[in-house]
Each structure stands twice: as structure tokens, then as C-alpha cells.
């Protein structure tokens, strides 16, 4: 009976780890897309603001830098897309994936979103009289960045349910998962039990 209980505990623990790995992959892809869009919006706004009666070289350089960062983020999104379909069990074979330090509830996700929105409005208000186009671009860019909090919170809070759906729809993965035991699992389980005993 104890063996069955230990096996069930191991499956539950491994399911949590693997489901978070899937959630982090999805959140990284969406985050890279959000960052790329925000940087491009801010960069284009700076470039448009620089084109006036007198070309502002500082704004043009800022626009170039922001657009380059946006392109790098877009390339990061492509890289994240190539990794999103990698075998999750093989990816968790040699070492336990690091726990993501990100918002995990809707409230914390909304707090991050509100923070970005307030920051954008503040910068927009400060810059509007001198550079109205850039101010609007920064407000829009921060509004896009505000999506980061809800994205991570949603992905991490629904990770377990999503992995359960994946197991239900993929018989081969479910069969592999039922007997899959990565090298770090026993030690991780012992550490978790020790932590629970201390608590």
C-alpha cells in the first residue's frame, strides 16, 4: 500500500513539475511576442517624432536601438516556438527544471499589468508637451507590456489542468508518464517531504 502511495505521490509531483515546464514554454513565447511588439511600437514612435523641421539624432538613435531590440525579441519568439514542441519528459530527464519566478494568480498578474499601465501614463504625461508622438507610443508600448503579468499568471495557474488535458488526449505520452522516473525525482520527493515535516 505504501509503495502505491509513494508511486502516486511521485506521479503527482512530476506532473506539477512537467506542467509548469509546459506553461513556462508557452509564457516565454507569448512574452517574446509582447516584448517585440512593445519595442517596435516605441521605436517607430521615436522615429516618427524625430522627423520634424529639425532631425533629432538622439531620438533617431533611440528609435534604432528600440527597433533592434524588438527584432531580437522577435527572433527570441521564433526560438521559443521551436522549443515549445520539444518532448517535455526528455527535457526534464537530467535535472529538475527551475521554478519560474513570475505572477501565479490573477491578482498578482493584474498588479503587474496596472503597474505597467500607470508607468506608461506617467511617462506619457511627462513627455506629451515636448514629444507628443513619442509620448503616445510609450503609452501604447506600456499597455502592451501590461499583458505580461496576466500572461504568466494565466499560464502558471492553469498549468496542471492543461497537462491533464494533454495526457487525456495523448495515450502514448500518458503511458510513458506512468512509468517515467527521471534521476532527480526521488531526491526531490525526499526534500519536499523533509520540508513538509519541518513545517
C-alpha positions as a Markdown table, in Angstrom:
| # | Residue | x | y | z |
|---|---|---|---|---|
| 1 | Unk | 0.0 | 0.0 | 0.0 |
| 2 | Unk | 2.9 | 2.3 | 0.9 |
| 3 | Unk | 4.5 | 1.6 | -2.4 |
| 4 | Unk | 1.4 | 2.5 | -4.3 |
| 5 | Unk | 1.0 | 5.7 | -2.3 |
| 6 | Unk | 4.7 | 6.6 | -3.0 |
| 7 | Unk | 4.2 | 6.0 | -6.7 |
| 8 | Unk | 1.1 | 8.2 | -6.7 |
| 9 | Unk | 2.9 | 10.9 | -4.9 |
| 10 | Unk | 5.8 | 10.8 | -7.3 |
| 11 | Unk | 3.4 | 11.0 | -10.3 |
| 12 | Unk | 1.6 | 14.0 | -8.8 |
| 13 | Unk | 4.9 | 15.7 | -8.0 |
| 14 | Unk | 6.3 | 15.0 | -11.5 |
| 15 | Unk | 3.0 | 16.2 | -13.1 |
| 16 | Unk | 3.3 | 19.5 | -11.3 |
| 17 | Unk | 6.9 | 20.0 | -12.5 |
| 18 | Unk | 6.2 | 19.0 | -16.1 |
| 19 | Unk | 3.0 | 21.0 | -16.3 |
| 20 | Unk | 5.0 | 24.1 | -15.1 |
| 21 | Unk | 7.6 | 23.4 | -17.7 |
| 22 | Unk | 4.9 | 23.4 | -20.4 |
| 23 | Unk | 3.4 | 26.6 | -19.0 |
| 24 | Unk | 6.8 | 28.4 | -18.9 |
| 25 | Unk | 7.5 | 27.5 | -22.6 |
| 26 | Unk | 4.2 | 28.9 | -23.6 |
| 27 | Unk | 4.6 | 32.0 | -21.5 |
| 28 | Unk | 8.1 | 32.7 | -22.8 |
| 29 | Unk | 6.8 | 32.5 | -26.4 |
| 30 | Unk | 4.0 | 34.9 | -25.7 |
| 31 | Unk | 6.3 | 37.2 | -23.7 |
| 32 | Unk | 8.8 | 37.5 | -26.5 |
| 33 | Unk | 6.0 | 38.4 | -28.9 |
| 34 | Unk | 4.7 | 41.0 | -26.5 |
| 35 | Unk | 8.2 | 42.5 | -25.9 |
| 36 | Unk | 8.8 | 42.6 | -29.7 |
| 37 | Unk | 5.6 | 44.4 | -30.3 |
| 38 | Unk | 6.2 | 46.9 | -27.5 |
| 39 | Unk | 9.8 | 47.7 | -28.6 |
| 40 | Unk | 8.7 | 48.1 | -32.2 |
| 41 | Unk | 5.8 | 50.5 | -31.2 |
| 42 | Unk | 8.1 | 52.6 | -29.0 |
| 43 | Unk | 10.9 | 52.6 | -31.7 |
| 44 | Unk | 8.5 | 53.6 | -34.5 |
| 45 | Unk | 7.1 | 56.3 | -32.3 |
| 46 | Unk | 10.6 | 57.7 | -31.6 |
| 47 | Unk | 11.4 | 57.6 | -35.3 |
| 48 | Unk | 8.3 | 59.5 | -36.2 |
| 49 | Unk | 8.9 | 62.1 | -33.5 |
| 50 | Unk | 12.5 | 62.6 | -34.8 |
| 51 | Unk | 11.3 | 63.6 | -38.3 |
| 52 | Unk | 10.4 | 67.2 | -37.9 |
| 53 | Unk | 11.7 | 70.6 | -39.0 |
| 54 | Unk | 15.0 | 69.6 | -37.4 |
| 55 | Unk | 16.0 | 66.0 | -37.3 |
| 56 | Unk | 16.7 | 64.8 | -33.7 |
| 57 | Unk | 19.7 | 62.5 | -33.9 |
| 58 | Unk | 19.3 | 61.3 | -30.3 |
| 59 | Unk | 15.7 | 60.3 | -30.9 |
| 60 | Unk | 16.8 | 58.6 | -34.2 |
| 61 | Unk | 19.4 | 56.6 | -32.3 |
| 62 | Unk | 16.9 | 55.7 | -29.6 |
| 63 | Unk | 14.4 | 54.6 | -32.3 |
| 64 | Unk | 17.1 | 52.4 | -34.0 |
| 65 | Unk | 18.0 | 50.8 | -30.7 |
| 66 | Unk | 14.4 | 50.1 | -29.8 |
| 67 | Unk | 13.7 | 48.6 | -33.2 |
| 68 | Unk | 16.8 | 46.4 | -33.0 |
| 69 | Unk | 15.7 | 45.2 | -29.5 |
| 70 | Unk | 12.2 | 44.5 | -31.0 |
| 71 | Unk | 13.8 | 42.4 | -33.8 |
| 72 | Unk | 15.9 | 40.5 | -31.3 |
| 73 | Unk | 12.8 | 39.8 | -29.2 |
| 74 | Unk | 11.0 | 38.6 | -32.4 |
| 75 | Unk | 14.0 | 36.2 | -33.0 |
| 76 | Unk | 13.6 | 35.1 | -29.4 |
| 77 | Unk | 10.0 | 34.3 | -30.1 |
| 78 | Unk | 11.0 | 32.2 | -33.1 |
| 79 | Unk | 13.5 | 30.3 | -30.9 |
| 80 | Unk | 10.8 | 29.8 | -28.2 |
| 81 | Unk | 8.4 | 28.5 | -30.9 |
| 82 | Unk | 11.0 | 25.8 | -31.9 |
| 83 | Unk | 11.3 | 24.7 | -28.3 |
| 84 | Unk | 7.7 | 24.6 | -27.4 |
| 85 | Unk | 7.1 | 21.2 | -29.1 |
| 86 | Unk | 10.1 | 19.5 | -27.6 |
| 87 | Unk | 9.4 | 16.4 | -25.6 |
| 88 | Unk | 8.7 | 17.6 | -22.1 |
| 89 | Unk | 9.7 | 14.3 | -20.4 |
| 90 | Unk | 13.1 | 14.2 | -22.2 |
| 91 | Unk | 13.6 | 17.9 | -21.3 |
| 92 | Unk | 13.1 | 17.1 | -17.6 |
| 93 | Unk | 15.2 | 14.0 | -17.6 |
| 94 | Unk | 18.6 | 15.1 | -16.4 |
| 95 | Unk | 17.7 | 17.9 | -14.0 |
| 96 | Unk | 14.6 | 19.3 | -12.3 |
| 97 | Unk | 13.5 | 22.5 | -14.2 |
| 98 | Unk | 13.9 | 25.7 | -12.2 |
| 99 | Unk | 10.7 | 27.0 | -10.7 |
| 100 | Unk | 9.6 | 30.2 | -12.5 |
| 101 | Unk | 9.6 | 33.4 | -10.5 |
| 102 | Unk | 6.6 | 35.0 | -12.0 |
| 103 | Unk | 3.0 | 36.0 | -11.1 |
| 104 | Unk | 0.9 | 32.9 | -10.3 |
| 105 | Unk | -2.5 | 34.3 | -9.5 |
| 106 | Unk | -4.9 | 36.7 | -11.3 |
| 107 | Unk | -4.4 | 39.3 | -8.6 |
| 108 | Unk | -0.7 | 39.4 | -8.9 |
| 109 | Unk | -0.9 | 39.3 | -12.7 |
| 110 | Unk | -3.3 | 42.3 | -12.6 |
| 111 | Unk | -1.0 | 44.1 | -10.2 |
| 112 | Unk | 1.9 | 43.8 | -12.8 |
| 113 | Unk | -0.5 | 45.0 | -15.5 |
| 114 | Unk | -1.6 | 48.0 | -13.5 |
| 115 | Unk | 2.0 | 48.9 | -12.7 |
| 116 | Unk | 2.9 | 49.0 | -16.4 |
| 117 | Unk | -0.2 | 50.9 | -17.3 |
| 118 | Unk | 0.5 | 53.6 | -14.6 |
| 119 | Unk | 4.2 | 53.8 | -15.6 |
| 120 | Unk | 3.1 | 54.3 | -19.3 |
| 121 | Unk | 0.6 | 57.0 | -18.4 |
| 122 | Unk | 3.2 | 58.8 | -16.2 |
| 123 | Unk | 5.8 | 58.9 | -18.9 |
| 124 | Unk | 3.2 | 59.8 | -21.4 |
| 125 | Unk | 2.1 | 62.8 | -19.3 |
| 126 | Unk | 5.7 | 63.9 | -18.7 |
| 127 | Unk | 6.7 | 63.7 | -22.4 |
| 128 | Unk | 3.5 | 64.9 | -24.1 |
| 129 | Unk | 4.2 | 68.6 | -24.3 |
| 130 | Unk | 7.7 | 68.1 | -25.7 |
| 131 | Unk | 7.3 | 65.0 | -27.8 |
| 132 | Unk | 3.6 | 64.1 | -28.2 |
| 133 | Unk | 4.1 | 61.3 | -30.8 |
| 134 | Unk | 6.7 | 59.6 | -28.6 |
| 135 | Unk | 4.5 | 60.0 | -25.6 |
| 136 | Unk | 1.6 | 58.2 | -27.3 |
| 137 | Unk | 4.0 | 55.5 | -28.5 |
| 138 | Unk | 5.3 | 54.9 | -24.9 |
| 139 | Unk | 1.8 | 54.7 | -23.5 |
| 140 | Unk | 0.9 | 52.1 | -26.2 |
| 141 | Unk | 4.1 | 50.2 | -25.6 |
| 142 | Unk | 3.4 | 50.1 | -21.8 |
| 143 | Unk | -0.1 | 49.0 | -22.5 |
| 144 | Unk | 1.3 | 46.1 | -24.5 |
| 145 | Unk | 3.8 | 45.3 | -21.7 |
| 146 | Unk | 1.0 | 45.2 | -19.2 |
| 147 | Unk | -0.1 | 41.9 | -20.8 |
| 148 | Unk | 3.0 | 40.2 | -19.4 |
| 149 | Unk | 1.6 | 39.9 | -15.9 |
| 150 | Unk | -1.8 | 38.3 | -16.9 |
| 151 | Unk | 0.0 | 36.0 | -19.4 |
| 152 | Unk | 2.3 | 34.5 | -16.9 |
| 153 | Unk | -0.4 | 34.3 | -14.2 |
| 154 | Unk | -2.8 | 32.6 | -16.5 |
| 155 | Unk | -0.3 | 30.1 | -17.9 |
| 156 | Unk | 1.0 | 29.1 | -14.5 |
| 157 | Unk | -2.4 | 29.0 | -12.7 |
| 158 | Unk | -3.9 | 26.7 | -15.4 |
| 159 | Unk | -0.7 | 24.6 | -16.0 |
| 160 | Unk | -2.0 | 21.5 | -14.1 |
| 161 | Unk | -5.3 | 21.5 | -15.9 |
| 162 | Unk | -3.7 | 21.9 | -19.3 |
| 163 | Unk | -1.3 | 19.0 | -18.6 |
| 164 | Unk | -4.2 | 16.8 | -17.6 |
| 165 | Unk | -5.9 | 17.5 | -20.9 |
| 166 | Unk | -2.7 | 16.8 | -22.8 |
| 167 | Unk | -2.4 | 13.4 | -21.0 |
| 168 | Unk | -6.0 | 12.6 | -21.8 |
| 169 | Unk | -5.6 | 13.3 | -25.5 |
| 170 | Unk | -2.2 | 11.7 | -25.9 |
| 171 | Unk | -2.2 | 8.0 | -25.0 |
| 172 | Unk | 1.4 | 7.4 | -25.8 |
| 173 | Unk | 2.6 | 10.3 | -23.5 |
| 174 | Unk | 0.3 | 9.1 | -20.7 |
| 175 | Unk | 1.7 | 5.6 | -21.0 |
| 176 | Unk | 5.3 | 7.0 | -20.9 |
| 177 | Unk | 4.5 | 9.3 | -18.0 |
| 178 | Unk | 3.0 | 6.5 | -15.8 |
| 179 | Unk | 6.4 | 4.8 | -15.6 |
| 180 | Unk | 8.8 | 7.7 | -16.3 |
| 181 | Unk | 11.2 | 8.4 | -13.4 |
| 182 | Unk | 13.9 | 11.0 | -14.0 |
| 183 | Unk | 17.1 | 10.7 | -12.0 |
| 184 | Unk | 16.3 | 13.7 | -9.8 |
| 185 | Unk | 12.8 | 12.7 | -8.8 |
| 186 | Unk | 13.5 | 10.5 | -5.6 |
| 187 | Unk | 15.8 | 13.2 | -4.1 |
| 188 | Unk | 13.3 | 16.0 | -4.9 |
| 189 | Unk | 10.5 | 14.0 | -3.3 |
| 190 | Unk | 12.6 | 13.4 | -0.2 |
| 191 | Unk | 13.5 | 17.1 | 0.0 |
| 192 | Unk | 9.8 | 18.0 | -0.3 |
| 193 | Unk | 8.8 | 15.6 | 2.4 |
| 194 | Unk | 11.5 | 16.9 | 4.7 |
| 195 | Unk | 10.3 | 20.4 | 4.1 |
| 196 | Unk | 6.7 | 19.5 | 4.9 |
| 197 | Unk | 7.9 | 17.7 | 8.1 |
| 198 | Unk | 9.8 | 20.9 | 9.2 |
| 199 | Unk | 6.8 | 23.0 | 8.5 |
